[in-house]
Amino acid sequence: MGQGRPRVLGLEPPALLKAKPKFQDSRLKSE
């Protein structure tokens, strides 16, 4: 569930945040 859906800023489940901490950081800086 939630896979393939557009991720909302800072609203991703903790599983994704821990799985891709770098991706999240890069996205926040890009936004």
Wavefront OBJ file of the C-alpha trace (Angstrom):
o trace
v 0.000 0.000 0.000
v 1.287 3.433 -0.822
v 3.780 2.063 -3.357
v 3.722 3.774 -6.736
v 1.847 6.739 -5.264
v 3.323 10.246 -5.288
v 5.097 10.853 -1.979
v 3.880 13.872 -0.031
v 6.465 16.131 1.604
v 7.159 14.775 5.080
v 4.075 12.552 5.040
v 5.762 9.289 4.089
v 5.482 6.329 6.488
v 8.494 5.774 8.828
v 9.375 2.668 6.806
v 10.142 4.751 3.722
v 11.935 7.435 5.725
v 14.280 4.827 7.182
v 14.630 3.004 3.865
v 15.642 6.146 1.959
v 16.927 8.790 4.384
v 19.230 10.239 1.718
v 16.469 10.365 -0.899
v 14.252 12.265 1.506
v 16.986 14.767 2.347
v 17.734 15.319 -1.340
v 14.065 15.847 -2.114
v 13.600 18.366 0.708
v 16.592 20.371 -0.543
v 15.318 20.164 -4.125
v 11.885 21.465 -3.121
l 1 2 3 4 5 6 7 8 9 10 11 12 13 14 15 16 17 18 19 20 21 22 23 24 25 26 27 28 29 30 31
